[in-house]
């Protein structure tokens, strides 16, 4: 939302990568790819018109405690259509290729009146080659779409929404779904759901979104940025700032399987604080191995109201939806000078317009962006400033900023500061907005609880203590059996145990609430309604939801229950 920065030419004293902004960026396997935008590189700053794609090998113990040597950056040609715009689009990707989406230059001969196409530029990582590929499903590539939110799932599905196009002023809200692993790749437009149990698509500019493995097909978590669904009132009319920032207490959850958005109010920890409303930050997500915690790590950003950048680290812990302010260590952005850890951190310096990717489970790779002081005085785009490296690495287990990338990484462990703040809270402080969302998060927690409670039972059956007691009795020879008192005690214990089980089962039966059946998407089909959305092509089939939420069963005196007929085949999800 700020005016475009004037980026001056810079003379560097060494052949290194000093900074990069406005880039398309992704990590595939062990390689960081970036293109488009602007960057301080070699002896000058290369603008977006320079047709290059750059690659950095993260498995080479990359040192990030300063500028990146030219020898560690591989550069290749890229199409003008991809690199001639500032990189305010995104990469869709899978494990084999990248597709450049949004903010793409029109091919020669294409009229300026044409705003959409069914083509995308694809980069094959195995052959290091570009090609223009037709995508099945219609014309869903926008030339003028910028600054939207995008997330890619592990199975190659990418979602895109918001920005300065989709959902603007509440019109044509929805998401683009791109499926990279189909043959051929295809995309579709997912219209906004009209479910009574959800909210309108939270179209957002310069916010951030992340995928989490929760529920049948996963969820997307969206936060921050500008609310583009309506005109704001915080900025003067005519200032060019038409939208208000979304508060970071509003966390939007998208259930992919159901095509439903919900909003949940996040709260702070004991200090009851949440991050200042802002834009142009970045996030990554960690999930505990047992699925009981999902922790979103949040860094930096920009507040137009305050004229300030940030270099703070926060964690949003789910399913408690609690914000936790983290005391990170050794942050290069706040150090006065490089390699001097005794210096007091400078609270007036921050980073904005950067990108984040999770690497090897516990490393948040922060790439590019503008480092500036209060008043938007930029520190890293008009000089080769090694005090503010172009790449940062945060260990999400310890919240210590590292001097190099660890090619092996470590298994993610929920940090103690998160556990101590959340204290096993399993729901938001204000409760769940509906039972469907509650069931979505409780499924993984229920599995975890069952696993943890069954382990002690197996450990106490037939253990060493039992065999030792038996051997002692046999060795003594005085008791060949169990005493009468012991038999009576065992019998009484068994009766009480059975009674408790019956009572517990009765109350469980009375209070149980049936879970909604999984929603099975219908096949793709051409729809004339697509033209009404202004996107053309395929519409994603909208799952039909019941008009009412599931109701708890009331007790009755009839033990025989008739099953209702169904056309769905329910399958057990893996534990």
N, C-alpha and C positions, 0 to 999 in steps of 0.2 A: 504493500500500500504506500510505501514511501516513493518519492520521485526517484527515477533511475539515477544511480550514482555515476558521476563522471569518473572513469577509471583512467588515471594517467599512465603514460609509458614510464617504465621503471628500469634503471640500469643496475644490474646486480654485480656484485664483486666476484661471484663464483657461478659456475654452471650448475644450478640447483633449482628444484621446485620450491618456490617461496610461499605461494598462496594460490588458492583457487576458489572461485565463486560462481554461482548460477550454473552449476554443472548437472548433467544427467549422470547418475552414479549407481553402481551395484557391485556386490561381491558375488562371484560364482566360484565355488570350490575355494581355492586359495589365492584368487586373483581379484584385485580391485580394479574396476573399469570406470573411466570417466571421460566425458566428451562434452563439447559445447561450452558455453559460458566464457569466462575470462580467467586468466591465471598469470602469475608472475613466474616466468620460466625461461631459463637460459639467460639471455642478456636483455630481454624486453618483456612486455606483457602481450600475450597473444589474445586477440579478440575472438569473438564467436565465429567470425568469418574464416578463421583458420581451420581447414577441414582435417582434423586429427582426432584419433581416439588414443587414450593413454592407458597403460596397464602397469600395475605394481604387484610384484610377487610378495604376498604376505607370509609365505612359508620360508622366507630367507632370513629370519631374525632381523626384520627391518627395524633400523634405529629411527625413532621418531622424536628424539630429543633435539630438534633443530630442523634445518632445511633438509630436503630429501635430495641426495646426490643424483645427478642426471643419469649416471650409470645404472641406477635402480629403477628407472622409468623407461618402459618401452613405448615407442610412439609409432602409429601407423596412420595411413590415410583414412578418411571417413567422408561420406557424401556431404555435399554442400547443404542439402535440404535438412540434414540433421544438425549441422553445426552453425548454420547462419543465423540462428535465433539464440538469444540468451537461454540457458538451459532451465527454463521454468516449466518444462514438461516433466516426463518421467521415463524410466525404463520398466517395461514389463519383461519378465525373464523366467527361465527354468534352469536346469542344470547344464544346458547345452548352448543356449542362445540368449541374445538381448533383442528387444524390439523397442524402437524409439517412438514414444507416444506423446501427443499434444505438443503445441508450440513448434510445429514443423513447417518449414518453408514449402510453398507450392512448387511443383515441378514446372519447368519452363513450358510455356504455352497454356498453362492453366489460368483461367480468369480469376481476378481478385474477388469476383462475386461468388466464387465457389468456396464454400467454407468446410466441406467435408469430403472424404474419400474413403474407399475400402482398402487402401494400401498402407503398409507399414514397412519401414526400413528395418531389416533384420541383420544382426551380426552373429555369425557362427564362431563360437570360441575355439572349436577344434581346428578350423581351417583359416582363422583370422580373416574372414571374408564377409563383405557386405552384399546384400541383394534386396531388391524391393519385392515384397511378397503380398499377394492378394489374400485378404482375410475373409473367410466365409461369414456371412451374417449381415452384410450391409455396409453402409457408409458411416462408420463410427469413429473415424480419425478426424479430429478437429484441428484446423490450422491455427485458429485464434484462441484455443483453450489454454489457460495458464494457471499456475499456482494452486492446482487442486490437490486433493489427498489421494494417496495410492498405497495399496498393500498387496503383497504377493504371498500366497500360501505355499507350503512345502510341496504340494502336488502340482504346482505350475498354474494355478488360477490367480489372476490379477484383477483387482477392483480399483476403479477410479471414479471419483465424484467431486462435486463442488468446484472451486476455482472461479474464474471469471467467465463462466459459461453455464454449466449444468446447475439448475436450481436457483439461479439468480432471481432475487425478489420473489421467491416462492414458485417460480414457473419451471415446469419440466423437471421436477425433482426425481432423482433416481441414481442408479449406478451403472457404469459400463463394466461388464464381466468379460475378461479375455481368458481363453483356455488354451494354453500353449501346448499341452500334451495331447491334444486331439489331432487327428489326421484328416483334413488339413486343420491348422489352427483356426479357431472361430471366436467370434465375440457376439454379444447381445446386450441390449439395453434392458435393465431391470427396472420397471416402473415403480414409482412410490407405492407402498402398500396402503390400503384403506382400512386396515385392521383397527378395530376399536381398542386393541390392547397395545398399540404402539404409538409412536409419534412420527411426525413428518420427517423426511430425510433432512438431516442437519447440514445442509450445504454450507461449506466452510472454505475460507480463503486463508492460506498460509497457516493452517493448523497441522496436526500430525495424527496418523492412524497406524495401528499395529494389529497383526493377526495373533490370536491365541487359540490353542487346541482345546476348546471347550465346546461340548455339545456334539451333535451328530456330524456337522460339517465345519465346526469352528465358529468363532465370532471375530468381529472387528471392533476395536476400541478406538474411538475418536475423541479428541480433546483440543481445546484452545483455538487459536486463529480468530478470524473475523466472521461474524454471522452474516452471510450474504442473502439470507431469506427475506430480509426486510431492511429498509433504510434506518440507519442509526441516528442517535441524537447527541453523541458525545463530542463530535467535531463540528466546526463551523461549516455552514452550507457554502459550497463553492471551494472548499479546501482540497477537494479531490479525495477526501476520506469519507466515503458514504456509509460505512458499516462500523458497528461497535464490536469490540472484542468479546468473545465468549468467556465467561468466568470459568476457571479451572476447577470449580466445584461441580460443574455440569459435565458428566462423563457419559458419552453416547455409546451404546452397545448395539451392534448389528448381528442378529442371529441369521447366519447365512442360509441355513436350511429352511427357515420360515419366512425370510424376507421381511423381517420386522426390526425396526429401530426402537430402542427404549432409552430413556435418560435416567441416570442414577445420580443422586447427590453424594459427592465425596466429601469427607470431613478430614480435619487435621488430627494429629496425634494429641498428646497431652497439652501441647501449646495451642491446639485447636487452630492451626494455621494451614493455609493452602497456598500454592504458588501465586504470585501476582499475575493477573491476567496479561497474556502476551501472545505474540506470534513468532514465527520463524525460529522455533526451537526444534529439537529432535528427540526421539524416543526409541528405545529398544525394549524387548520383553524377554524375561526369563521365567521359566516354569520349573517348579521343584520336581524332582524325579517321580514323586508319588502323585503329582497333580493337585496337591492340596493348596499350594500357593502359586499365584501368577503375579510377578512383580515387574512393573513397567518403570524403567529407569529414564529419567527426564533431565535434559541438560540445556542450559542457556536460553536464548531468545531475546526478543525486542518488545518494549512497551512504547507505543507511539505517544500515549498520554504522558508518560514520564520522560520521554526522550532518553531512554536508558537501555543499554544491553545488560544481559545477566550472564554470570558464570557459575550459577548455583546448581547443585545436584539434588534431585528429589526422587523418591520412589512412591509410586501409587501401587499399593498392595491390594490384590483381589483374592477372595471375594469380600473382604472387609470394606473395600473402596475407601481406604485410608491413605492420606498423604503423609509422608515422613520426610522431614528435612534431614539430609545426610551431610555430615562433616567429612568431606572428601579431603584427601591429602595430595600434596605435590602437584597442584593444578598449574600447568604452564601458563594458562591465560591470566592468572592472577599474580604470578611471580613478577617481582620488579626486574630481576635479571635472571637469565638462564643459569641453571646449575648452582644456584644459591638458595638452598632450601631453608636457610635461617631467616630470610627476609619475611616480613609480615605481608600477608596477602593483601593485594590492592582491591578493595571492594567496588571500585568505580570502573573496573574493566570487565567486559563481557564479550561473548561471541554470538553471532546471529547469522542466519542464512546458511548454516552448515547442514550436513547430512550425517546420519548415523546408521551403522549396520552392526549386527551382532556376529561375532566371529569366534568359533571354537567354544561355544557355550557361555563363556564368562568374560569376553572382551568386547566392550563397546568401542567400535572404531569411529571416531568423530573426524569427518573429512571436510576441509575447506571452511568457508564462511568468512565473515568480516569481524575482526577484533577491534573494538573501539572503546573509548572512554565516555563518561557522561558528556552529553552534548553532541554525541555522534562523531567525535574526533577519531578517525580511523587510524589504526596502528600497523596494519599488515598488508595494505594494498598499494601503498605509495612508497614502500621501502622493502628491502629484503631483510625482514625482521626475524632473526632466528629465535628470539625470545617467545615468539608466538608461532609455533610450528604449523604447517599445513595439515598435519595428521596428528591426532591425539588418541591415546588408548587408555580406557578406564577399566580396571578390573572390577567387575560387578559383584564379586565375592567379598572384596575388601574395601572397595571405593578408594583405591590408591591409583593415581595416574602413573602409568608405566613409561619407561624410556624406550621400550622396544616392543614389538609384536611377538608374542609367544606362539610359535607355529604349532605347538601341541595343545596348549590351553589346559583347562581343568574342568572337571565336572562342576556344574553350578550347585552351590550350597546357599540356602536362604541365610543371608547375613544376620548376625545377632541383633543388630539395631532394628531390623525389620521384625524379627520374632518378638523382641521385647516390647515393641510398640503395638503390634497387632494382638498378641496374647491369645492366639487361637480363636479370634473373632471370625465367624463364618458367614456374616451377612453385613450389609451396610447399616450404619447407625440408625438410619430412618426406615429400615426394613426394605423388602423387595417391592417393586411396583406391581408385580403380578406373580401368580404361582408358576407360570411358564418359565419366567426368568429364574425364579428360585430353583425349579427343578433342573434347569440348565446347569447351574453351578453346583447343585447338591449331588449330581450323579457321580462326579469324580470324588467328592468328599466322602460319600457313602461307601464307595469302593475302598478308599483309603482307610476309613474307620474299621471296616470289616477285616481288612488285612492286619491292621495293628492289634485288634482285639483277639484274633485267632492265634497269634503267635505264642502268647504266654500259656494258653491252654495246652498246646502241643508240647511245650517245654516242661510242663509239670506232670505229664503223664508218662509213667514208666521210666522215670529218671533215676539217677544214681542213688538218691536217698531211699527210694522204694526197694531197690535190690539190696542195699546195705541192711535195711531193717529186716528184710526177709532172711538174709544170711545169718544175722545175729540170733534170731529166734531159733533157727534150725540148729545152730551150733550149741545153744544153751541146752537144748533137749528137754526143757521143762514145759514148753507149750507146743503142742502139735497142731493147734487150731486157734480160732479166734474166740475170745471169751464171750459169754452171754451178754455182758454189758456192752461190749463193742458191737455185737449184732444188733441190740436194741437201738444203740446210737445211730448206726448206719441206717436202720429202717426208718427212724424218725427223720433223719436228714433227707432221705430219699423222698418221703412223703412231702416234706416242706418244700423241697426243690421242685417237685412236680406241680405243687400248688402255685408256687411263684411263677412258673412257666405258663400255667393256664391263665393266671390273672394278667400277666404281661401280654400274652397273646390276645386276650379279650380286648384290652385297651388299645393295642396296636390295630386290631380289626376295626374298632369303633372310630378311630381317628385317622385311619389311612385315607389318603387322597389319590385316586388313580392318576397316573401320569398321562400326558397327551401322547397319542401315538405319533411315531415319526412321520414327517411329511415327505412324500415321495414326489419329486418334481416330475411333471409331465414332459413328453418329448418337445423339442423345439418345433415351432411351426410359424410359417409366415403369417403376419397379421396386418390388416389394413390400419389397425389402431396405431401402428408405429409412426405413421406420418403425422398423427396428431401430436406426438411428442417432439416433432421436429428433428428426429434422429434417423428415421428410415431403418430398413433392415429388420432383423429379428427382435422380437420382444421375448424376454425371459418369461417362462410360464409362471404365473403367480400362484403359489399354493393357496388353496382355500382353507380358511380357518373357521372354526365354529363361531357362532355369534355369542356364545357364552363360554366362560371359563369352566374347567372341570369342577364338579361339585363332590364334596365328601359324601360317602354313603352313610345313610342313617341306619341304626340298628333295626332288625326285624326278627320275627320269630320263625321265619322260614329258613332252614339251613340249606335248602336246595336253591341254587342260583342258576338261572338260565343264561347262557351265553348269547349275546346278540350276533347276528350274522355280520361278517366283515369281508371286504374285498382286499384288505391289506394283509400281507404276510409279514409278521413281526419277526425280526431276527435279533438274536442276542448280540449286543456289542461286546467286543473283547474286554476282559477284565483288565 
